[in-house]
Amino acid sequence: MSPDGEGITRWRRVADDIRSNIGDGIISDALPSELELAARYGVNRHTVRRAIAALTADGLLRVERGRGTFVNNKPKRIVYPIGSRTRFSENMLKQSLEPSGRLIKSDYVLADSVMAALLECRIGTRLHRLDSLSVADGIPLSRSTSYFSAERFPGIIEAYAETGSITEALRREGVVDYRRRETRLTAERVSAKDAELLSCAADAIVLISKATDVDLEGQPVQFIRTKFLADRVELVMLQSR
């Protein structure tokens, strides 16, 4: 790796750790000095300054001349429980937050072998693909891509566009309730397109949830891939009962 590439890796690592410490409440007011941070992370002060500059540009920090660097007062991460019954609107309303959903785009795709296995349908089955943005109190929290059988749910796109809720859209299509069969989690840096949609920093981290939901008879109704902003959402895995 080139020296410049190594430097980028180091300042991002420092920035990510500081961001995580702020989100967890470990750092809540003033940052340690540049000298202390350089010693803590085993980097030079220039690397620390670059990390601080990135977090300042993101609005997470502010630099006060002669005083130091401080954490801007921001809301804590929103708690998002993931269990057998995961509902965005319910999760937000329980925290006195106003939920809303917005349709980004929709189209048709044909199920490949992976999607056919997840939705228990034939390869080549026509599927609705729905891209959406989930918001709480006007703040973007996540963006999702959902897949539904076009034959079983012919009106799912229109129903979601009208209601802004997957749960309500499925109810209109005859699914009175559904459960989470499985959730898999990973993480990655946000893409340029998603950074624009989520109104976040270009180097933000997103937590990626890949999940399959089934109806009360155990038949898959949806596969959904959701990207949650790590500095706005805390995912809490609930034990099955």
N, C-alpha and C positions, 0 to 999 in steps of 0.2 A: 504494500500500500504506500502511496506517495505521502510525503510529509503533510501536504495540504489535506489529503483525504483522511489521514490519521487525526489531524487537528479537528476536522469537522466531526468525526466520530466522537472525539473526546468532549468537545463543548456541548454536543447534543446529549451525551451521557450525563454530564453535569447538570444541564438544564432539565432533563427528564427527572433526575433524582430530586432536585430542588422542587420541581413542580409536584412530584409525588409527596414530598415532605409537607408542602403547603396544604395539599388536599387532605392529608391525614392529620393535620393539625400539629405536626411536630415543629414546624416553623409557622408562627402566627403573627409575628410583628416585625422585628428587625432581623435582617439576615446577618450571619457572622461576617466578619471582615473578609476582604478579598484574600488576604494572607492566610486566614484560617481555612477558608474554603479551598484554596490552592493546596494547602497541606493535607486537608481531609481527602481530597480526590486524587492527590498525587499528580497535579498538573501545574502549569505556570499561571501567573496572574492574568496574562492575556487571554488564556482559555476561559478563565472564570469571568472576565469582563464580557467576552463574547456570549457566554451563556446568559449572563444577567441582561445584556442588551436584547437578546431574543425574548426573554420573559417579560422585559419591560415593554417591548413592542407589542406583545400579546396582551398587555394590560394587567398582567399578574403582579408585577412589581413596579415600584416608583423609586427613583433615585433623588434624594434630597441633598443638595450640595452642602458639604460641611457636616452633615449628620449621618449619612449612610444610605443603605438600601432597605426599603420597607415593603411589606406585603400589602397590596391593595385589598380593602375589605370587599370580599366577594362571598356570595352565598356558598354554603357547604355543598358537597356533592349530594344530589338527589338519590335517595335510596330506591333501588328497583329490585323487588323480590322476584326470583325466578323459581317456580315450583311446578306442581302438576296443573295449576290453574293460573296462568300468567296473563294479565290484562293490563294494557297500558293505561287506559282511562281510569280504571279502578285504583291502580297504584298511585296515580297522580292525585285523584280526588281525596284519597285517604290522607294525603299530606297537604291538603287545602291548596292544591295547585290546579289551575284550569288547563285541562288537556285539549289538544286539537291535533288533527291530522290533515295532511295536504297531499293530494295526488300529484306526483311529479310527472309520471308518464305511465302508459300501459301499452302492451302489445301482445301478440300471440307468439308462442314458441312451440316446437315439437319436443316432446319428452325424449331425452337421451337415456342411456342405460342407467346412469346415476339417478336422474330424476324419476325415472320409471320405478326404480326400486324403492325410493323414498315415498312416493305417492301410491305405490302398488297399482300401477297402471301399465298398459302396453307401451313399448318403445314406439315413438311416433305419435302418441296421443297428443291432441291439441290442448295446450295449457294457456291460461291467462297469466301474464307476468305483470305484476303491479309494483311500481316504485313509489315509495311514499316517504314523507318527512313527518316525524313526531315532535310536537312542541308542547312545552309546559310554561304557562304564564308568559308566553311570547318568546321563550328561549328555546332554540333548537337543541334537542337532546340526542336524537338518533335518526338514521335513515335506513329504510328497509326495502328489500326486494322479496315479494311473496309470489308463490306459484299455486294455482288452483286448476282443477279440471274444468275446462271450458264447457264440457258436456253437462257435468253435474251442477256447475254454478254459472249459468250463462249471463246472469245480470250482476255478478259480483263487482265489476269495475264501476258501473253506474251507481250501485248501492254505496260503495265506499266513497265515491266522489260526492255524493249527497250527504253522507253522515260523518265522514272523517273517522270512522271506527270500523276496524275489521270485525269485531264482535257483532256489531249491529248489522253490518253488511252480510255476514254469514247467517244471522238470524232471519234476515229478509229472504235468504236463499234456502231456508228450511232447516238450518242447524241451530237448534235451541241452546246447545251448550257443547263445549269441546274441552279436551284436556291436552296437556303437553306430554308427548311420549318420550322425547329425548331432547336435550340441549347440549351442544358442544361449544366450547369457548376457546378463542384464540385472540391474538392482538397483532396490530401492525400500525405503521404510520398512515395518517390520513392521505388520501389522494387529493390532487389539486381540485378536482371536480367536487368531491365531498367536502373539502375545506370551505369552498364557496357556499355550498348548500347549508352547512352547519355553522357558518360564520365563526370559524375558529382559525387558529394559527396554522401555517403551512406545515409545521413539524409536529402537530398534535398527534396523540396516540388514540386509536379507536379500539374498543373491545368488541370482538366479533362473535355474535351468537348465531349458531346454525341450529334450527329447531324444526321438529315435525309435530304438528297438532293433529289429534284424531277426534272423531265424534264419540258419542257415548257407546256406539257399537264397535269402536276400535278401528274404524275405517279412516285413513288419512284424509284430512280436509285441506291442509295447507303445509307447504314447506316455506320457511321464512328465514332469510339471512339479514340480520340487523347489525348495524355499526353504531355503537354507543360511544360518545365522547368520554374518555376516561377521566378528564378533569371536571366533568359535570355530573356523571352518573356513577354510583357505587352499586355493583351487582351483588345481590345477596342470594346465595343458593339455599333453598328451603329443603329440608328433609322430607321425603315421601312418607305419608302416613298410611 
